[in-house]
């Protein structure tokens, strides 16, 4: 205000420094010129805030939280204060009062549930996981291909992997034939719900049964 009075600063510059509007700076300047430095003090200085919570109310909240409503989380406790005790406060206000006394909400956030991992099969050949993966395997240097493959659940070994134009039942039967001839028949196969695994035509059924009849005496692994 002194610098504005002495013309070292304009009102606009003073308003920018104080982050106030020029109109408000003019009002402050008029009060300053009339009352001196005391005019710069905020009008509410020394006054009790109208929304202040009485000490007795604070103590009552603490006693209720540690007694009658012990174990209630802060949201539930705030609702009970309003419904049963006639104390209408926001949850954040109740939280601040309790935290000031070192009282945290008893209800903790539940840890996110994680899916339990399935235990791997204990022995090679008990389960083969099969899938087809269509992809631009040649990186634009040729047509998109589908990788038909199988992986052993127990060992993570890959007994078969083969590229072909598309995913079809013939590719999986060739995979099964190759694995059966080289290593034996696995106890179980795991695959997705692709429609190609549904044997709907007699020719597909006969072809699949033919493979099984030809190699059913094989074991996995050999010997």
C-alpha positions, 0 to 999 in steps of 0.5 A: 500500500505504501508503494502504491501511495508513493506512486512506485506501483500502480493499482494494477501492478499491486493487484497483480502482486496481491492476486486481487482485483483492482476494485478490491485493491482500491477498497483496501487502499481507501481503508488503509489511508483512513485507518492505517495498518489496522485496516489490513487485518482481516475482519474475522481475525480473533473471531470464532468461526461460525462452523466451529465445533464445540469442545464438548461435541468433539469429546462426545463424538470421541466417547461414542466412537470408543464406547457405544459405537465401537467397531463402526466404520467412519461412514456408519458412525457418521450416519448413527451420529445424525440418526440417533444422536442428533449430531449432523456432521460430514464424514470428513469432519468426523474423520478429522476429529477421530484421527486427532485422537489417534482413532482410525476407521476399524474397517479396512479395505478388502484386498483384491481377490486374485485367482488361484493358480491351478497346480500343474500336472505332476507328470509328463504326458498327463495333459497337453494344452493345445491352441492355434494362433493366427498372426502375421508371423512372416511380418508382411513378407507372406500370407498370415499363418496360424501356428498350431501347437501343443505344450506339456502342462508338467514340463512346458516342453513343446512336442509339436508346432506347425504353421498352416494357412488357417486353424481347422480340425484337420490341423489338430488331428495331424498334431495329435497323430504326430505326437502319438507316433513320436511320444504316445497318446496323452491322457488329456488335451486342453483346448478352448471352445472353438467350434472346430473341436465339436465333431459334427460330421461323420467324416470328421468323426471317422477320421478322429476315431481312426487315429485313436484306433490305430494308436490306442496301445501307445503310451506317453512317453515311450516306455 
